[in-house]
């Protein structure tokens, strides 16, 4: 069993001297989790050197109900945290099993017992698939999010729900309907983005926090008559109508033990402790590292499946990746179901390593 430590208030903002927020213990493993490689018997390959793994010939529904399911799903969680995103083609997993999988990935890799599945602030109380499933729909997006749009697709890069005090660890998206062409999703590695920073600049950022906010969801809810979800959204700390949080600019993934960049274009508004001009400059530079380096990205083309109930699935770690949808399919229909698990409160540990150091890779230059 790995040893644990209570995160100090110096490293973990908004904690008391005992490393707690209210009655919620904030503990992280000091030892990265190691895979048992139980999934290696299935056909799989690295999609790119930096990020992405793809499996074929295995059904997630079988893993969820296997006799050794805990061992398998723990291994899957560690793999997702190390590779950033893992893809499974032609999956028959249903929504209930998708929710079980989402919760188990976090539980088996050590998330706090208080963390469950996220309820999106704009999920309607009459949502046909329940509170804990976000229905991805091109029609819904066109109806609810008609705000003044930038002409730059790169503005879409984000990690899910970083506006929550306790954001996501894992997310699972199953796409049911996809246009014949278009609708790809891109992911980028936060580990590799960190490696692009000079050592001096990285050390500077490691002492900073950033303000994340999603007031546009409040605006959308008001404009379209949706009652905003102000109760607990997967954690006792995620509640209320103010969708904002402060997180470290550099965080550590407790599963891999690696440092990664933790700001994004969609939700991060301000670097704290510096002037507004300096904040804008830093955020612009960090967001360009994510968007402009195609060698730390992976692009996934979703299959067009004609079998009811079957679709491709992506599982990613929101602590260590960014992603961006591609809205290039006009009025074609695209639908899916997303389950987002709540993890731990973000923290930084200066003793943590980097992905490149852990894998014995040369520093990026």
N, C-alpha and C positions, 0 to 999 in steps of 0.2 A: 504494500500500500504506500502511496506517495505521501510525503509529509506535507503539512499545510502551514500557512502563516496567516495572521491577520494583517491586512493591508494597512499600512500606517496612514494617518490622516494627511501627512505631508505628501505622500504619493497618490493618495486617493481622496480627492476633494469631497467636501460635504459629509465627512464622517466625524464621529466623536472620537474621544481618546481611546475607546475600546474597539474602534474599527467597525462601528455599526451605524446604520441609519434607522432611528427608532428601534424596533425590535428585530430588524433584519440584519443578520450577520453577513459580512462581506468577506468571504474567504476565497483564496485562490490557491491552486496547487503550485508548489515551488518546483516541481519536477514535471516536465512535459510528458504527456501521455504517449505511450508507444503502441504501435499497431501489432496485432498478432497475425496479420496477413491472411485472415480467414477468407477474404474475398478474392484472393489472387487466383483461385482456380477458375474463375469466370473470365471470359475473354474481355480484355480491356487494353487501353492504350492512352498515353499522354497526348493530349491534343496539341499543346505547345510545351516547350521546356519550362516556362514560368508558371503557367496556370492551366487547369483543365484536365480532367480525366473522363474517358467515356467507356461505358460498359455495354455489352450486348449479351443476349442469351440468359439473362437473369431477371426475374420479376421481383420488384420491391415488395409486392404483396406476399410472396413466399418468404422473404426475409423477415417481415413483420410477424409472421406466424410460425416460424421455424422453431424447433425444439431448443436450439441454441441461439435464439433471437437476440438476447442481450449481448452475447459475444459478437455476433455479426453486426449489430447496429452500433455498438461501441467502436468497432473497427471502422465502420462507415463514417461515423462522426469524426474520427481522427483523420481519416483520408480526406474528407471534405475540408477540414481545417488546414491540412497541409497543402492540398492542391487547389484550394480556393473554391472551385465549383466542380461538381461531378454530374455527368449526364447519363441518363438511362433511356434507351429507345423503346418505343412501342410498349408502354406500360399499361397494365389493367388495374392498377391500384385505385380504390375508390376513396371518396372524401373522408370517410371515417378512419380508414387505415392511414390516409395521408396525415390526419391529425395525430393519430397514435405515433406515427413515425416522427413527426415534428417534435413532439414532446419527448420521446425516448432519446432522440439524438442528443438533446441537451442534458437530460437527466443522467444518461450513462457516461457523459463526459464531464460531469461535475457541476452543473449549474445550480444555483440556489433553489432550495425546495419551494420558496415562495414564487418562483418564476414559472409561468404556465405558457399558454399560447396567447398571442396578441389579439386584441380586438381593435380593428382600425377605427379611428375617431369618426369616420364618415360611413361606417357600415350601418345600414338601416336596420331598425329593430325588427323589420319584417323580412329580412334577407332570407331567401329560400334555402340557403345552405348553412345557416346558423351564424352565430356571432364570430366564431374563430376562423372563418374562411373568407378571404377577400376574393370576390368574383372579378376576374380580369376580363374586361369587355371593351372592345373598340367602340361599341355603341354608347356604353356608359361614359367612357372618356369624352366622347364628342359632346355628350349632353351636359356633363358636370364641370368640365374643366376648360371652358372657353375663355381663358384669360389672355391677356396681351402676350402673345407668343414671340419669343426670340426666333430669329431665322437660323440660329446655330444649333444643330442637333446635339452638339457636345454639352449643352447646358443640362441635358438629362442625366448626366452621371451622378450617381448617389449610392449610399448604403441605406437600407430600409430603416425607417423610423428612428433616425438619430435624434429627432426632436424629443424623444422620450428619455426621462432620467435613467431608466434601465432599458436600453435598446435591445435589438435582436442578436441572437447567436446564429441560428440556422433558419433558412427559408427554403420552402419546397414549392415549386411551380410545376403544375401539369397543364400543358396546353392541349385543348380538345380540338379546337378549330383553328386552322391557320390558312392564310391565303396561299395560292399556288406559288407565288413569288413574294419575297419581302417578309417583314415581321421578325427579322433576326434579333437576337439579344446579344449584347456584348458584356463581358466581364473584364475587370482589370484587377491586378494584384496589388494590394496595399503593401505587402511585404516588399515587392520589387520596386514600388514607388518610393518606399523609404530608402532603398539601396541607391537610388539616384541622387540622394542628398549628399552634399559634402559632409564629412565628419563634423566640421565646425558648425555648419548650419543645422545639422541633425541635433547636436547637443543643445543648441539654442532653442529649437522647437520642443525638445523634450521637457523644457521647463514651462511650457505655455499651455493654456486652455483656450477653448473656443466655444462660442455661443451658437447653438443650433435652434432653429425655429421653423414652424410650419403654419403660420397664420393663414396661409391661403386655403387650408382645409376649413378653417372657421368661416372664411368668406364663401366658400363653395356650399357649406352646409346652410348658411343663412340664405344664400341666393336661391337654393333649390328646395328649401323647406325640409331639410334633414335635421333631425335632432342629434346634435353632437354627442358622442359617447363620452361622458364626463366621469363615469365610474371607473373602477379598476380595469386597466387595459393590459392584463397579463402580469402585473406586478403591483403590490400595494403602493409603490412610488409613482406609478404611471396613472395619474388620474387628474381630473379637473379640465377646465376649458383652455388653459394656457399651455399651448403645445410648444414647450421650449425646455432646453436643458443645457448644461455646461459639461463639456467632456475634454479630456486631454487631447492635444493635437496629435501626439504619438501615443498609441496604446499597445498593450501586450495581449496577444491571444493566449489564454491560459491553457488551451489544449496543445498547441504547437510550442508555446513558449517564445514565439518570435515577435519582434517589433514590427509595427506597421503604421502607415499614415492613416489618420482618422478625421479627415475633413472632406466635405464633398460640395459640389456645386449647387445641389438642390436645397440643402437644409442649413449649411454652415453660413452664418451671417457675419461673424466678427471674431477676430483673434483678440483675446483679452490681454491686458498688460502692455499693449503698444498703442500708438496713435491710430486714428481711423485710416489715415493715409497709408501707414505702415501695414495695417491689417489688410487693406484692400490689395496692396502690392503682394503681400505674402500669400493670400488666398488665391490671387490670380496666378501666381507662379506655381503653387501646389496643384491647382486644378489643371493647369497646362501639362504638368508632369503626367497626370492621369490620362488626359485626353489625347496628348500628342505623341505618346510612345506606344506604337502599335505592337512592339515586342514584349510588352507586359500585359497585353490584352488577348482575349480569345473571343471569337465570334461563332455563335451557335445558330445553325439553320434548323428550325423546327420542321419535323416531317409533316406532310399532309396525310393524315390518317383517315380512312373511310370506315373504319370499324368502330361502332358505338362503344364508348367507354374506354377506348385505347388512345393513348397520346404519349408524347415524349415528356420526360420529367427532368428538371434541373434542381439540384440541391446545392446551395452555396452557404458560405460562412460570411455573414454580414460584418463581422468584426475585422475581416481581413480582405475584403473585396469591395469593389464598386461595380455597378452595372448600369446599363442604359438600353432601353428599348429602341427599336427602329420603326418609326411611323411612316413607312414608305409604301403602304399598300392601299392608299386611297380610301374608298368606301367598302372595301372587302371586310368580311367578318373575321375577327380574331377573338377567341374566348379561352379562358383557362381558370383554374382554381389555385390560389396561393395560400399556403399556411406559413405563418411567421412565428417562430418560437422566441420567447424572451430569455435572455441570458443573464449575465452579471453586469453590475455597474462598471463601466470602463475605468481602467486604471493604468498607470505606468509603473514599471519596475526597472530601474537603471541596471540591474544585474542581468536582465534578459539579453538574449542573443538575437541575431538576425537570421533570416532564412539562409542566406548565402554562407554565413559562418557555420550554421548547423549542418549544412549539406556539403561542406568542404569546397565551396565554389569560390573562385577569385572575386574580389571586390569589383563592382561594375565601374568601368571607366571607358 
